């Protein structure tokens, strides 16, 4: 491996570390307002939704395959099931659908 790879890995490490270190250094010992804490607490869910939602429509050539899987996942999740049950349930629904079609 050339030195170029090591510089790239070091650069990626620095770029990843800086956004984590700055809030830690400047917000140490300070309490954030409750509204800001609520917003920050919901960011992972919003990002996850933004990443998953477009992939639903491009899972296969047939768009309905992804839509049916999403409906199954939403339905199972609405009942309050565990995340693993939601994933396995939607996989099972799509497996049965692929056997029928």
N, C-alpha and C positions, 0 to 999 in steps of 0.2 A: 504494500500500500504506500502510495506516495504521500509526501507531506501535505499535498493539497487536501486529501481526505481528512487528515487530522485537523487542519485549519477549519474545514467545513464542520466537523463534529464539534470543535471548540466554539465556533460561531453560533451553531444551533443551541448549544448548552447555555451560552451567555444570553441569547435572545429569549430562551425559555425561562431563565432564572430571573431576569430583570423585572418582568411584570409581577413576579411573586415576591421579590425582595423589596420593591419600593413601598407597597402598602404595609408590609411587615415593619419596615423601618420607620415610616412616618405615622402610622396609626397605632403604634405600640402603646398600650395603656389607655387608649382613648375609646370611648363608647360611641358607636355610630347611632344615629337616630333610628327609631323603630321602623319607620317607613322605608328607609334605605336598607335596613337589614332584611325586611320582607321582600324588597325587589331583588336583592342579591341572592336570597335564598331560592328564588324561582328561576334564576337564569339557567341552571343546568337543565331544567325541564323544557324551557323554551328552546334552547339549543338542540336538545335531543329531538324535539318535535320538528324543528326546521330541517334537521338532517334526515329524519325518517320519512316525513310526509312526501317529498318528491320521489323517493325511491319506491313508494307504493305503486306509482303509476308506470314505472319502468321495470318491474320485476320480470315480466314476460311480454311477448308481443300482444297478448290479449290483456287489455286494461282491466277487464272485469275480474281477472284472477287476483290482482292486487287489491281491488276494491272489496271483494268478498273476504279476503284475508283480513283486511283492515276492519271491516264490519264485525267479523268474528272476534277479533282482538278487542275491539271497543266493547262489544257485548259482554265478553268474559271479564274484562277489567271493570265494567260497570257493576258487576255483582260483588266486587271487592276481593277478587281472587289475587293470589300471589303473582308476582311478575313472571315467575317460571311457569306457572299454570297458564297464564295468558299466552306466553310464547308457545308452549307445547300444544295448547288448545287450538291456536290459529294454524299451527303446522298440521295438526290432525285434520282440521277442516279442509285445508288445501290439499292434503294427501287424498282424502276421500273425494274431493272435487276432481282431482286429476285422474282418479280411477274411473269416475263416472263419465268424464268428457273424453 
